[in-house]
Amino acid sequence: MSSAIPPAAVTLPPDTKESRFVFKVAIAATMGALAFGYDTGVISGALPFMSQPEQLGGLGLNPVTEGIVTSALVFGAAFGSLMAGTFSDKYGRRTTLIGLSLVFMIGVLGTALAPSVAVMVAMRFVLGLAVGGASSTVPVFIAEMAGPSRRARLVSQNELMIVSGQLIAYILNALLAHFSDSPDVWRHMLAIAAVPAILLGIGMLFVPASPRWLASKNRMEEARAVLEQIRSTDKQIDLEMAEMIKLNQIDREQAGWSAVFGTPWIRKLLWLGIGLGFMAQFTGVNAFMYFTPIILQSTGLGTNAALTATIGNGVVALIATFIGIWLIGKHGRRHMLLTGLGFVVATQAALGAVLLWMPEGLLKSYAALACILCFLLFMQMLIAPVYWLLMSELFPMHLRGVLTGTAVACQWVFNGLVALLFPIAMAQFGSATFFVFAAINVGSLIFVAVCLPETKGRSLEGLEKYLEKELTARA
């Protein structure tokens, strides 16, 4: 069992060449995250119009079919992240993202043209395959291209693009709802998602393959050639090549699912990744991202006013993510998660109290919106960026794609459960739903405190050795 490499031994100095090139790679790859964000955010504005009767241009959705249409994308994303993990290990991160851009286009066109609820559900599932695939592949691709000193902030750019896509969706939803009299306005909302899908496909044509993936396929000369594009000194290149070669030899002896089930520390890592996905989704974040207009309508706001107010979700999430990217370079992952979960518990309980005990009126609507915005501030600042960063760095090189895909797939299943059950729970139990979320998040806080090792400040290869030591010691 290898000892951990001290953080100081692997932290590299600022590097202008690396910064420029890897930043461009990150921009190209995170077009997938932009599409992910838009496709998850646009449904909040489309649902009220899709719920109109068919003779008025809608699909006649009810609370049950609202949940099914919303969650179809999410369950598709679970399959997509699992499949993409396998494909990205076999064919490469870059090739997988090119393929996902085509699946995005099929899903976007299918949902925008869907003539019935059944077709909409099927096409939302297809769109979900692309969203899930991008969610598991993009962070890994960026992490494998970035040096250890920039990994946190560059991978967190993925979360920034997700919330940017959601904000764009909220703004366009409100503008289209206000200025368009077309009964098909929801179709226009959905069709705009084609833009980031096209940009993803084009962008991936101009970036190299991941050097870590090339090394995992024993294509060392190609891996070195990529490193020469994104690192400035031979010392940096030699250090990373030596680590990759050494770990590649070890990983080949432990490759495949037999290594997961037969190696206790890798199995623990997978369960840790799955647990973090439960934590992220059962904060209840996507209940707000998908259903804030419906929550606000329940307080007496009209449809257009609720859609306009929802823009605040995107603005707060975007600002919070900028702050989170700054914080993540300075503070440990555990500290940020524990602090964020504490605030999430408080804001969920406060929202439940507002909805349950405040009298109807504008004051109640504003108080509910304030609770939602405070929740999103701490969620997007302290929890969401850390989750996606951990998904990019927790797993060993030879199993990174499939294990990240599996963990993120489970996260999407949890997301789907929230999306499917939330409108039904609100219809049946009302405001008490938010007290349940608060109680679940107390459990998540305990889980993070007990189970999550700190990962800040290590190279991917050094982190692999450190986690092996830490998790083996906990046996």
Number of C-alpha atoms within 10 A of each C-alpha: 8 10 12 17 16 14 16 9 11 20 15 14 11 11 15 12 14 20 17 11 16 23 18 15 22 23 19 21 28 29 29 34 31 30 30 29 26 28 28 23 27 26 24 25 32 23 23 19 22 25 18 16 12 14 9 14 17 23 21 18 20 14 15 12 18 23 23 22 25 23 26 23 31 31 28 27 35 31 25 30 32 24 21 33 31 20 21 24 23 16 14 23 29 24 17 23 28 20 17 26 26 17 19 30 21 17 26 25 18 21 24 21 16 18 13 13 19 13 15 23 22 19 25 28 26 26 30 30 28 32 33 32 35 33 31 33 33 25 29 28 27 27 27 22 27 28 27 22 19 23 25 29 21 25 29 28 25 27 31 27 23 27 29 24 27 30 25 18 28 29 21 20 27 22 15 17 21 13 9 12 9 13 15 17 21 24 21 17 24 24 18 19 25 20 14 22 27 18 18 27 24 15 21 22 13 12 17 18 19 23 26 28 27 20 21 23 17 16 13 18 13 16 23 20 13 20 25 15 13 23 22 14 12 11 10 16 18 13 11 21 20 12 14 24 16 12 21 22 13 12 17 15 10 16 14 13 13 9 17 18 13 11 14 15 21 23 17 19 22 20 13 19 25 22 19 25 23 22 25 25 22 22 25 26 20 19 20 21 22 25 23 22 24 21 23 23 17 16 20 14 20 13 18 18 14 23 28 20 21 28 20 19 25 24 21 21 28 25 16 22 30 18 15 28 23 15 17 20 17 12 12 16 25 20 13 19 26 19 15 21 27 16 18 27 22 17 23 24 20 21 23 21 16 18 22 13 10 14 12 12 11 12 13 20 23 16 16 23 21 17 19 24 21 20 29 29 25 25 26 26 28 28 26 22 28 25 19 25 25 21 26 25 26 22 23 22 23 23 23 23 29 25 29 31 32 25 27 31 30 24 28 29 22 22 26 25 17 22 29 24 17 24 23 15 15 17 12 11 12 17 20 17 19 25 19 16 19 25 14 17 26 17 12 23 19 12 16 20 13 9 16 17 17 16 21 21 22 24 27 27 22 22 23 22 18 22 22 21 16 15 18 15 9 9 8
